[in-house]
Amino acid sequence: MDEIYAEDHDLEDEPGSRGYDADQDASYFCWACGEEIVVPVDPTMGERQVYVEDCPVCCRPNELHVELDLEHGGVRCWSEPVG
């Protein structure tokens, strides 16, 4: 199960990790095809969000996890296979 972290983790330890801006977008890598996907971040949906989104490249479903650090403006985003 691949997870992509930013801000609150050592990015050197996470291959393919990116930093994020909580006011704009976050990105994750599709667990199936490896494509980097950019998604908008909606802070009104809460600090911890989980939802399913199909990869726009390979059409496989990704369970997205988004965690916002509203105090410091950081975002952590990763995907997992559904099921």
NUKENU-714486 format. One record per residue: residue in one letter; y, z, x of N, C-alpha, C in turn; residue number from 1. Coordinates in pm, whole numbers, plus 50000, padded with zeros to 5 digits. Example, Ala and Ser with C-alpha at 12.3 -4.5 7.8 and 13.67 -1.06 7.14 Angstrom:
<sepas>
SEPA, aa, n.Y, n.Z, n.X, ca.Y, ca.Z, ca.X, c.Y, c.Z, c.X, i
SEPA, A, 49431, 50780, 51319, 49550, 50780, 51230, 49670, 50780, 51320, 1
SEPA, S, 49775, 50708, 51285, 49894, 50714, 51367, 50003, 50787, 51290, 2
</sepas>
This chain:
<sepas>
SEPA, aa, n.Y, n.Z, n.X, ca.Y, ca.Z, ca.X, c.Y, c.Z, c.X, i
SEPA, M, 49885, 50000, 50085, 50000, 50000, 50000, 50123, 50000, 50091, 1
SEPA, D, 50204, 49896, 50084, 50323, 49884, 50167, 50441, 49951, 50099, 2
SEPA, E, 50520, 50022, 50177, 50641, 50083, 50126, 50755, 50049, 50221, 3
SEPA, I, 50870, 50021, 50165, 50988, 49990, 50243, 51089, 50101, 50219, 4
SEPA, Y, 51138, 50162, 50325, 51232, 50272, 50314, 51364, 50237, 50382, 5
SEPA, A, 51467, 50305, 50339, 51597, 50291, 50405, 51671, 50423, 50397, 6
SEPA, E, 51775, 50434, 50476, 51867, 50547, 50477, 51803, 50678, 50522, 7
SEPA, D, 51711, 50737, 50446, 51664, 50870, 50477, 51539, 50870, 50564, 8
SEPA, H, 51499, 50757, 50618, 51385, 50748, 50707, 51429, 50682, 50836, 9
SEPA, D, 51354, 50707, 50941, 51379, 50642, 51068, 51338, 50495, 51055, 10
SEPA, L, 51436, 50407, 51054, 51407, 50265, 51031, 51325, 50202, 51142, 11
SEPA, E, 51326, 50263, 51260, 51245, 50210, 51369, 51096, 50225, 51338, 12
SEPA, D, 51060, 50325, 51257, 50919, 50349, 51225, 50870, 50267, 51108, 13
SEPA, E, 50957, 50197, 51039, 50919, 50122, 50920, 50941, 49972, 50944, 14
SEPA, P, 50837, 49897, 50977, 50854, 49755, 51003, 50914, 49684, 50882, 15
SEPA, G, 51012, 49599, 50906, 51071, 49521, 50799, 51172, 49596, 50714, 16
SEPA, S, 51205, 49720, 50748, 51298, 49798, 50667, 51440, 49745, 50682, 17
SEPA, R, 51517, 49768, 50579, 51657, 49728, 50577, 51740, 49844, 50526, 18
SEPA, G, 51868, 49851, 50564, 51959, 49948, 50506, 52014, 49892, 50376, 19
SEPA, Y, 52059, 49979, 50286, 52103, 49936, 50154, 52237, 49997, 50120, 20
SEPA, D, 52309, 49931, 50033, 52436, 49978, 49979, 52412, 50012, 49833, 21
SEPA, A, 52426, 50140, 49796, 52395, 50184, 49660, 52487, 50123, 49556, 22
SEPA, D, 52602, 50071, 49596, 52695, 50014, 49500, 52661, 49869, 49465, 23
SEPA, Q, 52570, 49808, 49536, 52544, 49666, 49515, 52397, 49636, 49486, 24
SEPA, D, 52324, 49605, 49590, 52186, 49559, 49578, 52095, 49636, 49671, 25
SEPA, A, 51966, 49625, 49644, 51863, 49675, 49735, 51764, 49560, 49752, 26
SEPA, S, 51676, 49573, 49848, 51574, 49471, 49865, 51440, 49536, 49895, 27
SEPA, Y, 51335, 49464, 49863, 51199, 49508, 49890, 51120, 49386, 49931, 28
SEPA, F, 51003, 49408, 49986, 50913, 49299, 50021, 50798, 49298, 49921, 29
SEPA, C, 50773, 49182, 49863, 50663, 49168, 49768, 50533, 49206, 49837, 30
SEPA, W, 50455, 49290, 49772, 50329, 49335, 49829, 50229, 49220, 49844, 31
SEPA, A, 50243, 49115, 49761, 50145, 49006, 49759, 50179, 48894, 49857, 32
SEPA, C, 50304, 48847, 49854, 50339, 48730, 49937, 50427, 48765, 50056, 33
SEPA, G, 50482, 48886, 50059, 50563, 48928, 50173, 50708, 48882, 50169, 34
SEPA, E, 50747, 48813, 50064, 50884, 48764, 50053, 50980, 48881, 50029, 35
SEPA, E, 51095, 48876, 50094, 51198, 48977, 50069, 51274, 48940, 49941, 36
SEPA, I, 51283, 49034, 49849, 51345, 49011, 49719, 51463, 49107, 49706, 37
SEPA, V, 51577, 49056, 49662, 51696, 49137, 49639, 51707, 49167, 49491, 38
SEPA, V, 51731, 49295, 49459, 51746, 49338, 49320, 51875, 49418, 49306, 39
SEPA, P, 51941, 49407, 49190, 52060, 49488, 49167, 52022, 49635, 49146, 40
SEPA, V, 52109, 49724, 49187, 52089, 49867, 49167, 52182, 49913, 49055, 41
SEPA, D, 52124, 49979, 48955, 52202, 50030, 48843, 52198, 50182, 48844, 42
SEPA, P, 52302, 50248, 48898, 52300, 50394, 48907, 52300, 50462, 48772, 43
SEPA, T, 52335, 50394, 48664, 52335, 50455, 48531, 52194, 50478, 48479, 44
SEPA, M, 52094, 50420, 48544, 51954, 50437, 48500, 51888, 50559, 48566, 45
SEPA, G, 51964, 50635, 48642, 51912, 50757, 48703, 51889, 50745, 48852, 46
SEPA, E, 51868, 50861, 48913, 51850, 50865, 49059, 51712, 50819, 49102, 47
SEPA, R, 51612, 50830, 49013, 51476, 50784, 49043, 51434, 50687, 48935, 48
SEPA, Q, 51404, 50566, 48977, 51370, 50461, 48882, 51236, 50398, 48921, 49
SEPA, V, 51155, 50367, 48821, 51029, 50295, 48842, 51020, 50190, 48732, 50
SEPA, Y, 51001, 50066, 48772, 50987, 49959, 48674, 50907, 49845, 48734, 51
SEPA, V, 50859, 49755, 48649, 50778, 49642, 48693, 50863, 49516, 48686, 52
SEPA, E, 50856, 49437, 48794, 50927, 49310, 48800, 50837, 49208, 48868, 53
SEPA, D, 50827, 49089, 48811, 50748, 48983, 48873, 50822, 48926, 48993, 54
SEPA, C, 50749, 48898, 49098, 50807, 48835, 49216, 50854, 48695, 49178, 55
SEPA, P, 50978, 48659, 49209, 51027, 48526, 49174, 50964, 48415, 49259, 56
SEPA, V, 50892, 48451, 49364, 50829, 48352, 49452, 50683, 48328, 49411, 57
SEPA, C, 50604, 48436, 49402, 50460, 48418, 49374, 50421, 48461, 49232, 58
SEPA, C, 50515, 48515, 49156, 50495, 48556, 49015, 50401, 48674, 48995, 59
SEPA, R, 50362, 48743, 49101, 50277, 48861, 49084, 50364, 48982, 49052, 60
SEPA, P, 50315, 49073, 48968, 50395, 49189, 48931, 50406, 49290, 49046, 61
SEPA, N, 50524, 49345, 49060, 50552, 49451, 49157, 50600, 49573, 49082, 62
SEPA, E, 50542, 49688, 49112, 50596, 49813, 49059, 50703, 49857, 49158, 63
SEPA, L, 50828, 49853, 49115, 50940, 49888, 49202, 50975, 50035, 49187, 64
SEPA, H, 51002, 50096, 49298, 51049, 50234, 49303, 51186, 50231, 49369, 65
SEPA, V, 51285, 50286, 49300, 51421, 50292, 49351, 51466, 50437, 49345, 66
SEPA, E, 51510, 50490, 49456, 51562, 50626, 49461, 51703, 50620, 49518, 67
SEPA, L, 51797, 50676, 49443, 51937, 50676, 49482, 51977, 50812, 49538, 68
SEPA, D, 52053, 50810, 49644, 52117, 50930, 49697, 52265, 50914, 49664, 69
SEPA, L, 52303, 50958, 49545, 52440, 50937, 49497, 52542, 51011, 49581, 70
SEPA, E, 52500, 51122, 49641, 52593, 51200, 49723, 52633, 51126, 49850, 71
SEPA, H, 52537, 51057, 49913, 52563, 50988, 50039, 52567, 50836, 50025, 72
SEPA, G, 52539, 50784, 49907, 52547, 50640, 49884, 52428, 50561, 49934, 73
SEPA, G, 52316, 50625, 49962, 52200, 50555, 50012, 52103, 50518, 49901, 74
SEPA, V, 52019, 50418, 49929, 51917, 50374, 49835, 51787, 50356, 49911, 75
SEPA, R, 51679, 50397, 49848, 51545, 50374, 49902, 51471, 50289, 49799, 76
SEPA, C, 51413, 50178, 49841, 51349, 50086, 49748, 51220, 50035, 49811, 77
SEPA, W, 51110, 50036, 49731, 50983, 49981, 49780, 50902, 49933, 49662, 78
SEPA, S, 50802, 49852, 49692, 50715, 49798, 49587, 50570, 49835, 49614, 79
SEPA, E, 50492, 49837, 49506, 50348, 49861, 49512, 50281, 49766, 49415, 80
SEPA, P, 50154, 49739, 49434, 50081, 49659, 49335, 50076, 49734, 49202, 81
SEPA, V, 50079, 49663, 49092, 50070, 49724, 48960, 49925, 49761, 48933, 82
SEPA, G, 49905, 49879, 48880, 49770, 49919, 48841, 49717, 50019, 48931, 83
</sepas>
